[in-house]
Amino acid sequence: MLRQPPTREQLRRALALVEGEVRWREPLAPLTSLQVGGPADVLVIPADVEDVIRVIRGAHVNHIPLMVLGGTNVIIRDKGVRGMVMQLKHLTHIQEEADHLVYAQAGVRLPRLMQFALGRKLSGMEWAAGIPGTVGGGVVMNAGTRLGEMKDVLQAVDFITANGKRKRIEATMLTFLYRKTTLPKGIVVGAWLKLRAAAKATIQSATKQYLQYRKATQPLTLPNAGSVFKNPIGDSAGRLIEAAGLKGLRMGDAEVSTKHANFIVNRGTATADDVLTVVRTVQAGVAKKFGVRLQLEWKVIGER
């Protein structure tokens, strides 16, 4: 990685062969679920997987920092991101292969994948009901809910290495942790998911029940980035935050949700600094009262 931020000329060289969209100094806040953060030096939206490879190779050869923006569970600092940011919104192909195996590209939204599975009477994705993330993000963070996790259905990953080589990685070669999958350095461009046949009514019932639960217990009507903190072993982050008297804590327009204390919501014009101040205040308050240091579930990126 460069000691100094890359120049416009270095970025142009790295992107010379790219066929997709290239947007300079693009605001990233509208692309994230919490809607905070500064701009990217350059946002690249590849046209297809081959274009992803061109972006990766260009970044690798020119020593340009490159990150993929998923949108959920990500906080971008207010000064933005130096180097290239890539969004995979054009990678939206889904197909059913043999024996209930579904291939979905990384840009497929999880609700769409769930509906695709429902339409073919395939069970296994009910846990994704209401999660606004993508297949790629779901693989990287082992997304999940109380109904299940990505690791439960993941058979293999379609992967581009850091030097631009495409390969298939079997799920048996990966290690899955709580909201994290150990992957080599590179980018997920798709996944093979092993589902199972089930009655459509059964799938719909489970999905409907869980969506009702989410609507009743989570602040889905306000911008948020999902659960803020990992649950400590044998306890709940939300319970600890509420018991510490921090539910409703507000800095600017960033607020600990009054509906679920393990969510921070944007009530209008919150900045990333507002959000991270709330995070630090909550961590300090819970540590002081219970001696527990809450671990962030989000990924915080960008220039300090």
C-alpha positions in Angstrom: 0.0 0.0 0.0 1.2 3.5 -0.8 2.6 5.7 2.0 0.9 8.7 0.3 -2.6 8.7 -1.1 -2.6 7.8 -4.8 -2.6 10.6 -7.3 -5.4 11.0 -9.9 -2.8 10.0 -12.6 -2.0 6.8 -10.7 -5.7 6.0 -10.4 -6.3 6.7 -14.0 -3.5 4.3 -15.0 -4.9 1.6 -12.8 -8.4 2.0 -14.3 -7.3 2.3 -17.9 -8.8 -1.0 -19.1 -12.0 -0.9 -16.9 -15.3 -1.0 -18.9 -17.7 -0.2 -16.0 -18.5 3.1 -14.3 -15.8 5.2 -12.8 -16.9 8.1 -10.5 -14.4 10.5 -9.0 -14.7 11.8 -5.5 -18.0 10.0 -5.2 -20.0 10.4 -1.9 -20.3 7.0 -0.2 -22.8 7.9 2.5 -25.8 7.2 0.2 -24.4 3.8 -0.6 -24.4 2.6 3.0 -27.3 1.6 5.1 -26.5 4.1 8.0 -26.0 6.9 5.4 -22.9 8.4 6.9 -19.3 8.9 5.8 -17.2 10.8 3.3 -16.3 10.3 -0.4 -14.0 7.8 -2.2 -11.1 9.0 -4.3 -12.7 7.0 -7.0 -15.7 4.6 -7.0 -15.6 1.8 -9.6 -18.7 -0.2 -10.6 -17.5 -3.1 -12.8 -19.6 -4.2 -15.6 -19.1 -7.9 -14.9 -16.8 -10.4 -13.3 -14.2 -10.0 -16.0 -14.2 -6.3 -15.3 -13.7 -7.0 -11.6 -10.6 -8.8 -12.6 -9.4 -5.8 -14.6 -9.9 -3.6 -11.6 -8.1 -5.9 -9.2 -5.2 -6.3 -11.6 -4.9 -2.6 -12.2 -4.9 -1.9 -8.4 -2.4 -4.7 -7.8 0.1 -3.6 -10.5 -0.1 0.1 -9.6 -0.1 -0.6 -5.8 -3.4 1.2 -5.2 -5.5 0.4 -2.1 -8.8 -1.3 -3.1 -11.8 -2.2 -1.0 -15.3 -3.5 -1.8 -18.2 -1.6 -0.4 -21.1 -3.8 0.7 -23.2 -1.1 2.4 -24.4 -2.9 5.6 -22.4 -3.5 8.7 -19.9 -0.8 7.4 -19.2 2.6 8.8 -17.2 5.0 6.6 -15.4 7.8 8.4 -16.2 11.4 7.5 -13.0 12.0 5.6 -13.8 9.2 3.2 -11.6 6.5 1.6 -8.3 6.9 -0.2 -7.7 4.8 -3.2 -10.3 2.7 -5.0 -13.7 1.7 -3.7 -15.5 -1.0 -5.7 -19.3 -1.7 -5.7 -20.5 -4.9 -7.3 -24.1 -3.9 -8.0 -24.0 -5.2 -11.6 -23.1 -8.8 -10.4 -26.7 -9.9 -10.0 -27.0 -13.2 -11.8 -28.7 -16.1 -10.1 -29.3 -19.6 -11.4 -30.3 -23.0 -10.0 -28.0 -25.8 -10.8 -28.4 -29.6 -10.1 -29.6 -31.0 -6.8 -30.9 -27.8 -5.3 -27.6 -26.0 -5.7 -28.0 -22.3 -6.4 -25.3 -20.0 -7.7 -25.6 -16.3 -6.9 -23.3 -13.5 -7.8 -21.9 -11.2 -5.1 -24.2 -8.2 -5.9 -27.4 -10.2 -5.4 -29.4 -8.7 -2.5 -30.2 -11.3 0.1 -34.0 -10.6 0.0 -34.0 -11.3 -3.8 -32.1 -14.5 -3.3 -34.6 -15.6 -0.6 -37.5 -14.9 -3.1 -35.7 -16.8 -5.8 -35.4 -19.8 -3.5 -39.0 -19.5 -2.4 -40.1 -19.4 -6.1 -38.4 -22.8 -6.6 -39.6 -24.3 -3.3 -36.1 -24.3 -1.8 -35.5 -23.9 1.9 -32.4 -22.7 3.7 -32.5 -18.9 3.2 -35.3 -18.0 5.6 -32.8 -16.5 8.0 -32.1 -13.8 5.4 -35.6 -12.3 5.7 -35.3 -8.6 6.1 -31.5 -8.4 5.9 -30.6 -5.7 3.3 -27.1 -7.0 2.5 -25.7 -8.8 -0.5 -24.5 -12.3 -1.1 -20.9 -11.2 -1.2 -21.2 -9.3 2.1 -23.1 -12.2 3.6 -20.2 -14.6 2.7 -17.5 -12.3 4.0 -19.2 -11.7 7.4 -21.0 -15.0 7.7 -24.2 -13.1 7.9 -27.0 -14.6 10.0 -29.8 -14.4 12.5 -31.3 -16.6 15.1 -32.7 -18.8 12.3 -29.3 -19.6 10.7 -26.1 -18.3 9.1 -24.5 -18.2 5.7 -22.2 -21.1 6.7 -25.2 -23.4 7.0 -25.9 -23.2 3.2 -22.5 -22.2 1.7 -21.0 -24.9 -0.5 -18.3 -22.9 -2.3 -17.1 -19.4 -3.1 -16.4 -17.9 -6.5 -13.3 -15.8 -5.7 -10.8 -13.5 -7.3 -7.4 -13.4 -5.6 -5.5 -10.2 -4.9 -3.4 -10.6 -8.1 -6.5 -11.2 -10.3 -6.8 -15.0 -10.5 -10.3 -16.6 -10.4 -10.7 -19.7 -8.3 -13.4 -21.8 -6.6 -12.9 -22.2 -2.8 -14.9 -25.0 -1.2 -16.6 -24.1 2.1 -14.9 -27.0 3.8 -11.6 -25.1 3.3 -12.9 -22.0 5.2 -13.2 -21.2 8.9 -16.5 -19.6 10.0 -16.6 -17.5 13.1 -19.3 -15.3 14.6 -20.0 -12.7 11.9 -16.7 -13.5 10.1 -15.4 -15.9 7.5 -11.7 -16.4 7.1 -10.9 -15.8 3.4 -7.7 -15.2 1.6 -6.9 -11.7 0.4 -9.1 -11.0 -2.6 -12.8 -10.5 -3.5 -15.9 -12.7 -3.5 -17.7 -12.5 -6.8 -20.3 -15.3 -6.2 -21.3 -18.2 -4.1 -22.8 -21.7 -4.5 -25.5 -22.4 -1.9 -26.8 -25.8 -1.1 -30.5 -25.6 -0.3 -33.2 -28.2 0.2 -36.7 -28.9 -1.1 -39.6 -27.9 1.1 -43.3 -27.0 0.8 -43.7 -23.4 -0.3 -46.2 -22.8 2.5 -43.7 -23.9 5.1 -41.0 -21.6 3.8 -43.5 -18.7 3.6 -44.7 -19.3 7.1 -41.2 -19.3 8.6 -40.2 -16.2 6.7 -43.4 -14.3 7.6 -43.0 -15.1 11.3 -39.4 -13.9 11.4 -40.2 -10.7 9.5 -42.9 -9.9 12.0 -40.4 -10.5 14.8 -37.8 -8.2 13.2 -40.4 -5.5 12.6 -41.6 -5.7 16.2 -38.1 -5.7 17.8 -35.7 -3.8 15.5 -35.7 -0.1 14.2 -36.2 -1.0 10.5 -37.8 2.3 9.6 -34.6 4.3 10.3 -31.2 4.1 8.7 -29.0 1.7 10.6 -26.1 -0.7 10.0 -27.5 -3.7 11.8 -26.3 -5.0 15.2 -23.6 -2.8 16.5 -21.8 -5.1 19.0 -21.2 -8.8 19.1 -23.1 -10.6 21.9 -20.7 -11.6 24.7 -20.7 -15.3 25.5 -23.8 -16.1 27.5 -25.2 -12.6 27.4 -26.8 -10.1 25.1 -25.2 -6.8 24.1 -28.6 -5.2 23.9 -29.4 -6.2 27.5 -26.1 -4.9 28.8 -26.5 -1.5 27.0 -30.1 -1.1 28.3 -29.1 -2.2 31.8 -26.3 0.4 31.8 -29.0 3.1 31.1 -27.7 3.9 27.6 -30.8 3.2 25.6 -31.8 6.4 23.8 -28.3 8.0 24.2 -27.9 10.6 21.4 -25.0 12.5 19.9 -26.1 14.8 17.1 -28.5 12.7 15.0 -26.9 9.4 16.0 -29.0 7.6 18.6 -29.0 4.2 20.5 -32.3 2.9 19.3 -35.1 3.0 21.8 -36.5 -0.1 20.2 -33.4 -2.2 20.4 -30.3 -1.1 22.3 -27.9 -2.9 20.1 -28.8 -0.7 17.1 -27.6 2.8 16.4 -29.9 4.8 14.1 -29.5 7.9 12.0 -32.3 10.3 12.9 -31.5 12.6 10.0 -28.1 14.2 9.5 -25.8 12.1 11.7 -22.1 12.0 10.9 -19.7 9.1 11.2 -18.1 11.0 14.1 -21.4 11.2 15.8 -21.9 7.5 15.4 -18.5 6.5 16.6 -18.8 8.8 19.6 -21.9 7.0 20.6 -20.1 3.6 20.1 -17.2 4.7 22.4 -19.6 6.1 25.0 -21.6 2.9 25.0 -18.5 0.7 25.3 -17.2 2.9 28.2 -20.5 2.8 30.0 -21.0 -1.0 29.8 -17.3 -1.5 30.8 -17.7 0.7 33.8 -21.0 -0.9 35.0 -20.3 -4.6 34.1 -16.6 -4.9 33.4 -17.4 -6.1 29.9 -15.8 -4.6 26.8 -18.2 -4.8 23.9 -16.7 -5.8 20.6 -17.8 -4.0 17.5 -19.6 -6.1 14.9 -19.3 -3.4 12.3 -16.3 -2.7 10.1 -15.0 0.9 10.3 -13.1 2.1 7.3 -11.7 5.3 5.9 -9.4 8.1 6.8 -9.2 9.3 10.4 
